[in-house]
């Protein structure tokens, strides 16, 4: 599979590089975080959020809106799913590069299925902050080093927290199709899972085609 660079013009359809952020302190803290054989996601890490750079990230990248700073670390080579939020997500690889599988929300069909043939892979260079637009589909990074990946994840405060109630809407009565509410798996997290992705049993299996692997 071709791996694109974030410096290529095509990346502008999915996100952009965030400049003027000092990442050294954040990288140092991230290198101390565990990197398991599978994948771990921590939505909000108190240590990272206390760093001096946290406020600058909030002010520069989110216009002072409250944020959470967490991470996704581990080893992964497969797509498995694609999610989106109602806000942009900031990512930065630490210690080594990572690869992001990205798609466009506009390619989701009316029945909330998505063809994985539309997915592109982008290399995320270590130490570079990128904004992944709210309209961009994404999921867990992939590693390019045997040491695994460590990726900072910045989102609006509360994203990926447990839902307050079960969203049970299955079918839009007017159109006989799934309602978007069916995709909601956590606060501000809409997920399309692949049948081979070993997702939560309640996840909506919306990905059609190959479960892409690096």
C-alpha positions in Angstrom: 0.0 0.0 0.0 1.3 3.4 -0.9 2.2 5.6 2.1 1.8 9.3 1.4 3.6 12.1 3.2 1.9 14.9 5.1 3.8 17.3 2.9 1.9 16.2 -0.2 -0.9 18.5 -1.4 -3.4 15.7 -1.0 -3.1 15.7 2.8 -4.7 19.2 2.8 -8.0 17.4 2.2 -7.6 15.5 5.5 -5.7 17.7 7.8 -2.8 20.2 8.2 0.5 20.6 10.1 0.3 22.7 13.2 3.3 25.0 13.6 4.6 27.2 16.4 4.2 24.5 19.1 7.2 23.5 21.3 6.8 19.7 21.5 10.0 18.7 23.3 8.4 18.5 26.8 5.5 16.6 25.5 7.7 14.1 23.6 9.8 13.5 26.7 6.7 12.7 28.8 5.3 10.4 26.1 8.4 8.3 25.9 7.8 7.2 29.5 4.3 5.9 28.7 3.7 2.2 28.3 3.7 0.7 24.8 2.0 -2.7 24.9 2.0 -5.4 22.3 -1.6 -4.5 21.4 -3.1 -1.0 21.6 -3.9 1.2 24.6 -5.9 4.4 24.4 -6.0 6.9 27.3 -8.4 9.8 26.5 -7.2 12.2 29.3 -3.8 11.9 31.0 -3.3 14.2 34.0 0.4 14.3 33.6 0.3 15.4 30.0 -2.4 18.0 30.7 -0.2 19.6 33.5 2.7 20.3 31.1 3.4 23.9 30.3 2.7 23.3 26.6 -0.9 22.1 27.3 -2.3 25.7 27.6 -0.5 26.8 24.4 -2.0 23.8 22.5 -5.5 24.8 23.9 -5.0 28.5 22.9 -3.4 28.0 19.5 -5.1 24.9 18.1 -8.5 25.1 19.8 -9.2 28.8 20.3 -9.3 28.4 24.1 -12.0 25.7 24.0 -11.3 23.1 26.8 -9.3 20.2 25.6 -8.1 16.8 26.8 -4.6 15.4 26.1 -4.2 11.7 26.0 -2.4 9.1 23.9 -2.7 6.0 21.8 0.3 3.6 22.1 1.1 0.1 21.0 1.5 -2.2 18.0 -1.0 -2.3 15.2 -0.9 -2.9 11.4 -4.6 -3.1 10.6 -7.4 -0.7 9.8 -10.1 -2.4 11.9 -12.4 0.6 12.1 -12.9 4.3 11.3 -14.3 7.0 13.5 -15.1 10.6 13.4 -15.8 13.4 15.9 -17.6 16.8 15.8 -14.2 18.5 16.4 -10.7 18.2 15.0 -8.1 15.9 16.6 -4.5 16.7 17.0 -1.9 13.9 16.7 1.9 13.8 17.2 4.1 10.7 16.9 6.8 10.4 19.6 9.9 8.3 19.5 9.3 7.0 16.0 7.1 7.7 13.0 3.6 6.2 12.7 1.1 5.7 9.9 -2.4 7.0 9.9 -5.2 5.4 7.8 -7.5 8.3 6.7 -10.8 8.6 4.8 -13.4 11.2 4.1 -16.7 11.4 6.0 -18.3 12.6 2.7 -17.7 9.1 1.2 -19.9 7.4 3.8 -23.1 6.3 2.0 -26.6 7.0 3.1 -26.9 3.6 4.7 -23.7 4.5 6.7 -21.5 2.0 4.9 -18.0 2.9 3.7 -15.7 1.2 1.1 -12.3 0.7 2.6 -10.8 1.1 -1.0 -11.2 4.9 -0.4 -8.7 4.8 2.5 -5.3 6.5 2.1 -2.2 5.9 4.4 -0.1 8.9 5.6 3.2 8.8 7.4 3.2 10.8 10.6 6.7 12.0 11.3 7.8 12.0 14.9 7.7 15.4 16.6 5.2 17.0 14.2 1.8 18.0 15.3 -1.0 17.5 12.7 -4.6 18.5 12.9 -7.0 15.8 11.6 -10.1 17.6 10.5 -13.5 16.7 12.0 -14.6 15.5 8.5 -11.7 13.0 8.3 -12.2 9.4 9.2 -9.4 7.9 11.3 -8.7 5.3 13.9 -5.7 3.7 15.7 -2.3 4.5 14.2 0.0 1.8 12.8 3.6 1.2 13.8 6.6 1.3 11.4 9.2 0.3 14.1 9.4 -2.9 16.1 9.3 -0.6 19.2 5.7 0.3 18.3 4.0 3.7 18.1 3.4 6.4 20.7 0.9 9.0 19.5 -0.4 12.0 21.4 -4.2 12.5 21.0 -5.7 15.9 21.7 -9.5 16.4 21.5 -12.3 18.5 22.9 -12.8 17.8 26.6 -15.2 14.9 27.2 -14.6 13.1 23.9 -14.6 9.3 24.1 -16.0 9.3 27.6 -18.8 6.8 28.4 -22.2 7.6 27.1 -24.8 8.8 29.6 -27.5 6.5 28.1 -27.8 3.8 25.5 -28.5 5.1 22.0 -30.9 2.5 20.6 -32.0 4.1 17.4 -31.5 1.4 14.7 -33.5 2.3 11.7 -34.7 5.7 10.3 -38.5 5.1 10.0 -38.7 7.4 7.0 -36.0 5.9 4.9 -35.6 2.4 6.3 -31.9 3.0 6.9 -29.7 3.1 10.0 -29.7 6.4 11.8 -26.4 8.1 12.6 -27.2 7.6 16.3 -26.6 3.9 15.7 -22.9 4.7 15.2 -22.3 6.5 18.5 -20.0 4.4 20.7 -18.9 7.0 23.2 -19.3 10.8 23.7 -18.5 12.6 20.4 -17.3 9.3 18.8 -19.1 7.8 15.8 -17.6 4.5 14.7 -17.8 2.3 11.6 -16.3 -1.1 12.4 -14.9 -3.8 10.1 -16.4 -7.3 10.5 -12.9 -8.6 10.9 -11.8 -5.9 13.3 -12.8 -7.6 16.6 -14.7 -4.5 17.8 -17.3 -4.2 20.6 -20.3 -6.4 19.9 -22.5 -3.3 19.7 -20.4 -1.6 17.1 -22.0 -0.8 13.7 -20.3 -2.9 11.0 -20.2 -0.3 8.4 -16.8 -0.9 6.7 -17.1 -2.8 3.4 -14.1 -4.3 1.6 -10.6 -5.4 2.8 -9.5 -4.8 6.4 -6.5 -3.0 5.2 -3.1 -3.9 6.6 0.4 -2.3 6.2 
